[in-house]
Amino acid sequence: MNSQRGGGGSIILATFLLGYMLSQMPLPQFAEWFRPEWVAMILIYWVMALPERIGLGTAALVGLGLDLIKGSPMGLNMLSLLIIAYLTLLLYKRLRMFPLVQQAVMVMVLVGINQLIFNWVHSLMGTRSDSLIFLLPALMSAVLWPWLFIILRGLRRTFRVS
């Protein structure tokens, strides 16, 4: 019987803290729409890699923290990250089998759902975008997914996070 408990909680926490920092990093005005959804991508990775450990509870806490950091309407990030985590939990066995390019397409879809939720809530508040430029972070997230996946997988294997 293996009595070794899964460790690495500090590594997982550190990756989410880095995601928070990257999501708040100042960018020039023209580059704001090109900011990938770092926290959502990190959540997708950890749910896909450790579905028995990282799930809806983690998504709710991470989303609540993101709401507080960004100053967005309370519960907006929490709702969107809960939906992303739920869909990732439904698909994680398939996602693991996909090559990185197909995973990137799925990340684009998941982050696109996130962006659609944000646009919908902002339209209810009267501040919506009239173009589809709000989906640009989903495209940028897909472009950066293979590198983020390789880095996080390397961290997980190096520190034996399980």
Backbone as CSV, one residue per row, in Angstrom:
resi,resn,N_x,N_y,N_z,CA_x,CA_y,CA_z,C_x,C_y,C_z
1,MET,0.840,-1.179,0.000,0.000,0.000,0.000,0.884,1.241,0.000
2,ASN,0.586,2.160,-0.851,1.367,3.380,-0.953,0.854,4.407,0.036
3,SER,1.684,4.732,1.011,1.270,5.691,2.030,1.731,7.108,1.698
4,GLN,2.364,7.277,0.563,2.858,8.588,0.178,1.698,9.456,-0.287
5,ARG,1.574,10.609,0.344,0.487,11.537,0.035,0.923,12.475,-1.081
6,GLY,-0.022,12.859,-1.934,0.290,13.791,-3.016,0.696,15.142,-2.463
7,GLY,1.822,15.647,-2.884,2.316,16.934,-2.415,2.267,17.952,-3.525
8,GLY,2.955,19.032,-3.302,3.066,20.048,-4.326,2.027,21.135,-4.275
9,GLY,1.302,21.232,-3.156,0.301,22.291,-3.047,0.901,23.670,-3.189
10,SER,2.146,23.826,-2.697,2.792,25.136,-2.800,3.154,25.459,-4.251
11,ILE,3.485,24.444,-5.031,3.791,24.666,-6.454,2.528,25.099,-7.188
12,ILE,1.419,24.419,-6.909,0.148,24.777,-7.545,-0.248,26.197,-7.167
13,LEU,-0.128,26.517,-5.883,-0.446,27.867,-5.409,0.451,28.901,-6.072
14,ALA,1.735,28.588,-6.197,2.676,29.527,-6.829,2.312,29.777,-8.289
15,THR,1.852,28.746,-8.998,1.482,28.949,-10.397,0.248,29.849,-10.509
16,PHE,-0.708,29.670,-9.589,-1.881,30.546,-9.613,-1.498,31.986,-9.235
17,LEU,-0.588,32.157,-8.289,-0.129,33.511,-7.930,0.584,34.166,-9.111
18,LEU,1.392,33.395,-9.823,2.038,33.920,-11.030,0.994,34.297,-12.077
19,GLY,-0.049,33.476,-12.201,-1.137,33.794,-13.126,-1.841,35.086,-12.743
20,TYR,-2.061,35.297,-11.435,-2.639,36.560,-10.964,-1.755,37.739,-11.359
21,MET,-0.444,37.584,-11.140,0.475,38.683,-11.467,0.490,38.974,-12.964
22,LEU,0.520,37.918,-13.777,0.528,38.126,-15.229,-0.780,38.738,-15.718
23,SER,-1.881,38.436,-15.037,-3.168,39.005,-15.453,-3.282,40.481,-15.092
24,GLN,-2.444,40.950,-14.177,-2.491,42.354,-13.765,-1.300,43.164,-14.260
25,MET,-0.409,42.535,-14.983,0.771,43.220,-15.495,0.347,44.362,-16.420
26,PRO,0.882,45.560,-16.189,0.481,46.681,-17.051,0.945,46.480,-18.497
27,LEU,0.050,46.778,-19.404,0.341,46.697,-20.838,-0.053,48.022,-21.482
28,PRO,0.544,48.353,-22.619,0.094,49.543,-23.340,-1.369,49.376,-23.769
29,GLN,-2.035,50.479,-23.977,-3.464,50.465,-24.299,-3.779,49.581,-25.508
30,PHE,-2.951,49.652,-26.548,-3.233,48.879,-27.758,-3.064,47.374,-27.522
31,ALA,-2.301,46.974,-26.517,-2.026,45.557,-26.276,-2.969,44.916,-25.263
32,GLU,-3.867,45.679,-24.682,-4.772,45.129,-23.666,-5.614,43.977,-24.196
33,TRP,-6.052,44.073,-25.436,-6.891,43.010,-26.005,-6.096,41.757,-26.325
34,PHE,-4.771,41.866,-26.329,-3.923,40.723,-26.650,-3.494,39.949,-25.410
35,ARG,-3.973,40.354,-24.219,-3.593,39.681,-22.980,-4.298,38.327,-22.897
36,PRO,-3.506,37.247,-22.806,-4.143,35.933,-22.660,-4.758,35.788,-21.266
37,GLU,-5.646,34.858,-21.132,-6.281,34.578,-19.842,-5.413,33.577,-19.074
38,TRP,-4.399,34.113,-18.395,-3.403,33.287,-17.724,-4.015,32.386,-16.659
39,VAL,-4.856,32.951,-15.818,-5.419,32.181,-14.704,-6.300,31.049,-15.236
40,ALA,-7.085,31.327,-16.244,-7.940,30.285,-16.832,-7.098,29.176,-17.452
41,MET,-6.010,29.534,-18.123,-5.156,28.511,-18.728,-4.476,27.657,-17.661
42,ILE,-4.023,28.285,-16.585,-3.387,27.532,-15.502,-4.402,26.607,-14.855
43,LEU,-5.630,27.092,-14.669,-6.681,26.249,-14.109,-6.972,25.063,-15.028
44,ILE,-7.055,25.302,-16.317,-7.300,24.215,-17.271,-6.198,23.169,-17.163
45,TYR,-4.950,23.608,-17.079,-3.849,22.651,-16.974,-3.973,21.791,-15.719
46,TRP,-4.167,22.437,-14.564,-4.183,21.671,-13.321,-5.407,20.767,-13.226
47,VAL,-6.538,21.197,-13.739,-7.716,20.327,-13.738,-7.472,19.133,-14.654
48,MET,-6.831,19.376,-15.777,-6.537,18.305,-16.713,-5.489,17.345,-16.141
49,ALA,-4.492,17.868,-15.449,-3.405,17.045,-14.931,-3.793,16.318,-13.642
50,LEU,-4.522,17.000,-12.756,-4.873,16.438,-11.445,-6.365,16.606,-11.168
51,PRO,-7.226,15.930,-11.931,-8.664,16.156,-11.769,-9.206,15.706,-10.411
52,GLU,-8.531,14.768,-9.758,-8.996,14.304,-8.455,-8.628,15.287,-7.344
53,ARG,-7.739,16.213,-7.650,-7.259,17.157,-6.634,-7.698,18.596,-6.901
54,ILE,-7.675,18.991,-8.146,-8.029,20.362,-8.528,-9.360,20.281,-9.269
55,GLY,-10.369,20.927,-8.728,-11.686,20.834,-9.333,-12.490,22.098,-9.140
56,LEU,-13.764,21.924,-8.874,-14.675,23.064,-8.795,-14.409,23.939,-7.576
57,GLY,-14.023,23.335,-6.461,-13.708,24.136,-5.273,-12.526,25.058,-5.505
58,THR,-11.489,24.518,-6.124,-10.320,25.337,-6.456,-10.705,26.425,-7.446
59,ALA,-11.514,26.082,-8.433,-11.948,27.072,-9.426,-12.714,28.209,-8.756
60,ALA,-13.579,27.881,-7.781,-14.346,28.912,-7.083,-13.427,29.834,-6.294
61,LEU,-12.457,29.253,-5.576,-11.534,30.077,-4.783,-10.643,30.951,-5.667
62,VAL,-10.134,30.358,-6.737,-9.276,31.112,-7.654,-10.083,32.224,-8.332
63,GLY,-11.316,31.925,-8.719,-12.170,32.929,-9.352,-12.525,34.059,-8.403
64,LEU,-12.784,33.718,-7.147,-13.082,34.751,-6.154,-11.868,35.656,-5.933
65,GLY,-10.685,35.042,-5.874,-9.460,35.840,-5.758,-9.267,36.745,-6.956
66,LEU,-9.569,36.253,-8.138,-9.442,37.060,-9.354,-10.455,38.194,-9.363
67,ASP,-11.664,37.938,-8.852,-12.656,39.012,-8.719,-12.132,40.125,-7.819
68,LEU,-11.521,39.749,-6.716,-11.002,40.741,-5.774,-9.829,41.512,-6.365
69,ILE,-8.948,40.824,-7.069,-7.775,41.482,-7.643,-8.165,42.424,-8.774
70,LYS,-9.042,41.981,-9.666,-9.414,42.785,-10.827,-10.460,43.843,-10.526
71,GLY,-11.176,43.682,-9.418,-12.241,44.629,-9.109,-13.439,44.469,-10.010
72,SER,-13.624,43.278,-10.541,-14.772,43.015,-11.407,-15.997,42.716,-10.542
73,PRO,-17.178,42.698,-11.147,-18.374,42.367,-10.353,-18.177,41.039,-9.620
74,MET,-18.508,41.048,-8.329,-18.243,39.881,-7.484,-18.963,38.640,-8.026
75,GLY,-18.185,37.613,-8.258,-18.719,36.351,-8.735,-18.577,36.138,-10.229
76,LEU,-18.200,37.161,-10.971,-18.092,37.021,-12.433,-16.963,36.071,-12.814
77,ASN,-15.762,36.311,-12.296,-14.650,35.407,-12.586,-14.887,34.037,-11.974
78,MET,-15.503,34.021,-10.797,-15.792,32.748,-10.153,-16.735,31.909,-11.025
79,LEU,-17.776,32.519,-11.544,-18.718,31.810,-12.408,-18.031,31.298,-13.668
80,SER,-17.269,32.149,-14.307,-16.634,31.731,-15.565,-15.592,30.645,-15.329
81,LEU,-14.817,30.744,-14.247,-13.827,29.704,-13.973,-14.483,28.401,-13.520
82,LEU,-15.621,28.490,-12.843,-16.361,27.281,-12.488,-16.852,26.555,-13.740
83,ILE,-17.345,27.311,-14.700,-17.811,26.702,-15.955,-16.647,26.078,-16.714
84,ILE,-15.516,26.786,-16.769,-14.333,26.246,-17.444,-13.857,24.974,-16.754
85,ALA,-13.792,24.988,-15.413,-13.338,23.805,-14.675,-14.300,22.644,-14.880
86,TYR,-15.596,22.918,-14.873,-16.581,21.851,-15.065,-16.429,21.216,-16.451
87,LEU,-16.310,22.052,-17.473,-16.153,21.514,-18.831,-14.834,20.761,-18.976
88,THR,-13.779,21.254,-18.326,-12.495,20.556,-18.380,-12.583,19.217,-17.661
89,LEU,-13.295,19.180,-16.527,-13.486,17.915,-15.822,-14.253,16.906,-16.680
90,LEU,-15.203,17.393,-17.458,-15.938,16.499,-18.345,-15.054,15.944,-19.463
91,LEU,-14.076,16.749,-19.899,-13.292,16.402,-21.086,-11.850,16.004,-20.812
92,TYR,-11.428,15.939,-19.532,-9.995,15.814,-19.268,-9.377,14.533,-19.839
93,LYS,-10.099,13.444,-19.894,-9.526,12.206,-20.448,-9.248,12.363,-21.938
94,ARG,-10.148,13.024,-22.621,-9.935,13.271,-24.057,-8.828,14.293,-24.270
95,LEU,-8.839,15.356,-23.461,-7.832,16.406,-23.622,-6.419,15.854,-23.442
96,ARG,-6.254,14.933,-22.522,-4.933,14.345,-22.298,-4.422,13.595,-23.522
97,MET,-5.341,13.043,-24.298,-4.958,12.243,-25.460,-4.652,13.106,-26.686
98,PHE,-5.144,14.336,-26.692,-4.951,15.212,-27.847,-3.506,15.682,-27.933
99,PRO,-2.994,15.878,-29.161,-1.716,16.569,-29.307,-1.870,18.037,-28.887
100,LEU,-0.764,18.705,-28.653,-0.804,20.083,-28.131,-1.581,21.042,-29.017
101,VAL,-1.543,20.839,-30.321,-2.270,21.742,-31.221,-3.779,21.599,-31.009
102,GLN,-4.262,20.369,-30.881,-5.687,20.170,-30.626,-6.067,20.641,-29.229
103,GLN,-5.173,20.459,-28.258,-5.427,21.000,-26.922,-5.556,22.512,-26.988
104,ALA,-4.704,23.145,-27.794,-4.751,24.605,-27.928,-6.093,25.055,-28.500
105,VAL,-6.628,24.299,-29.439,-7.942,24.638,-29.994,-9.010,24.531,-28.910
106,MET,-8.933,23.488,-28.090,-9.901,23.334,-26.999,-9.740,24.436,-25.952
107,VAL,-8.515,24.839,-25.694,-8.280,25.958,-24.769,-8.889,27.224,-25.351
108,MET,-8.765,27.413,-26.659,-9.375,28.574,-27.290,-10.890,28.544,-27.110
109,VAL,-11.492,27.384,-27.247,-12.946,27.266,-27.057,-13.319,27.565,-25.604
110,LEU,-12.590,26.982,-24.655,-12.905,27.186,-23.243,-12.711,28.641,-22.824
111,VAL,-11.615,29.241,-23.246,-11.384,30.658,-22.913,-12.369,31.534,-23.686
112,GLY,-12.766,31.113,-24.878,-13.795,31.842,-25.618,-15.120,31.849,-24.874
113,ILE,-15.460,30.726,-24.247,-16.668,30.682,-23.413,-16.532,31.667,-22.260
114,ASN,-15.355,31.703,-21.667,-15.071,32.664,-20.599,-15.302,34.097,-21.087
115,GLN,-14.787,34.413,-22.260,-14.929,35.758,-22.804,-16.383,36.074,-23.146
116,LEU,-17.107,35.082,-23.642,-18.531,35.293,-23.939,-19.329,35.579,-22.675
117,ILE,-19.014,34.900,-21.588,-19.683,35.175,-20.308,-19.397,36.603,-19.865
118,PHE,-18.128,37.021,-19.979,-17.766,38.388,-19.604,-18.510,39.405,-20.464
119,ASN,-18.552,39.171,-21.765,-19.239,40.107,-22.656,-20.732,40.150,-22.360
120,TRP,-21.314,39.007,-22.047,-22.737,38.955,-21.729,-23.042,39.756,-20.471
121,VAL,-22.236,39.568,-19.421,-22.464,40.306,-18.171,-22.235,41.799,-18.393
122,HIS,-21.214,42.147,-19.128,-20.972,43.570,-19.399,-22.076,44.169,-20.256
123,SER,-22.683,43.383,-21.143,-23.809,43.913,-21.923,-25.026,44.126,-21.034
124,LEU,-25.193,43.282,-20.023,-26.277,43.501,-19.062,-26.055,44.783,-18.264
125,MET,-24.780,45.124,-18.050,-24.441,46.344,-17.317,-24.407,47.563,-18.240
126,GLY,-24.520,47.346,-19.549,-24.547,48.454,-20.496,-23.196,48.864,-21.043
127,THR,-22.167,48.047,-20.867,-20.822,48.399,-21.350,-20.248,47.289,-22.223
128,ARG,-20.990,46.859,-23.205,-20.523,45.751,-24.032,-19.735,46.240,-25.236
129,SER,-19.025,45.295,-25.852,-18.254,45.573,-27.055,-19.129,45.265,-28.274
130,ASP,-19.062,46.131,-29.288,-19.868,45.918,-30.487,-19.181,45.017,-31.514
131,SER,-17.903,44.711,-31.288,-17.200,43.859,-32.240,-16.790,42.556,-31.557
132,LEU,-16.177,41.695,-32.312,-15.732,40.409,-31.769,-14.305,40.461,-31.231
133,ILE,-13.781,41.659,-31.046,-12.419,41.791,-30.539,-12.290,41.242,-29.118
134,PHE,-13.401,41.132,-28.407,-13.347,40.590,-27.052,-12.935,39.117,-27.040
135,LEU,-12.960,38.451,-28.192,-12.532,37.058,-28.285,-11.034,36.912,-28.550
136,LEU,-10.335,38.028,-28.738,-8.907,37.987,-29.023,-8.089,37.324,-27.905
137,PRO,-8.414,37.527,-26.616,-7.663,36.801,-25.573,-7.769,35.276,-25.706
138,ALA,-8.856,34.774,-26.235,-8.980,33.329,-26.449,-7.979,32.856,-27.497
139,LEU,-7.830,33.623,-28.553,-6.854,33.281,-29.584,-5.433,33.340,-29.032
140,MET,-5.128,34.379,-28.267,-3.791,34.515,-27.688,-3.514,33.382,-26.688
141,SER,-4.525,32.987,-25.947,-4.359,31.877,-25.005,-4.043,30.589,-25.748
142,ALA,-4.702,30.373,-26.874,-4.439,29.172,-27.671,-3.022,29.186,-28.237
143,VAL,-2.556,30.349,-28.654,-1.207,30.451,-29.205,-0.157,30.135,-28.135
144,LEU,-0.400,30.578,-26.901,0.572,30.372,-25.828,0.407,29.047,-25.090
145,TRP,-0.698,28.331,-25.335,-0.966,27.096,-24.601,0.158,26.060,-24.681
146,PRO,0.699,25.742,-25.859,1.733,24.694,-25.891,2.926,24.996,-24.984
147,TRP,3.365,26.244,-24.954,4.501,26.607,-24.105,4.131,26.548,-22.625
148,LEU,2.952,27.042,-22.291,2.510,26.981,-20.897,2.358,25.532,-20.453
149,PHE,1.798,24.691,-21.296,1.637,23.276,-20.975,2.982,22.629,-20.694
150,ILE,3.962,22.879,-21.548,5.287,22.269,-21.385,5.950,22.757,-20.096
151,ILE,5.826,24.044,-19.798,6.428,24.594,-18.575,5.767,24.005,-17.329
152,LEU,4.432,23.984,-17.305,3.738,23.465,-16.130,3.952,21.958,-15.973
153,ARG,3.994,21.228,-17.070,4.266,19.795,-16.982,5.677,19.552,-16.448
154,GLY,6.623,20.373,-16.890,7.989,20.263,-16.369,8.047,20.531,-14.871
155,LEU,7.321,21.571,-14.426,7.262,21.848,-12.989,6.631,20.689,-12.227
156,ARG,5.541,20.167,-12.757,4.833,19.073,-12.089,5.732,17.852,-11.971
157,ARG,6.489,17.535,-13.014,7.357,16.366,-12.978,8.587,16.612,-12.113
158,THR,9.148,17.820,-12.181,10.347,18.116,-11.397,10.070,18.044,-9.903
159,PHE,8.942,18.622,-9.484,8.612,18.651,-8.056,7.688,17.507,-7.647
160,ARG,7.431,16.591,-8.570,6.595,15.399,-8.310,5.246,15.776,-7.688
161,VAL,4.577,16.733,-8.318,3.258,17.156,-7.855,2.253,16.097,-8.277
162,SER,1.548,15.563,-7.310,0.547,14.527,-7.630,-0.667,14.668,-6.748
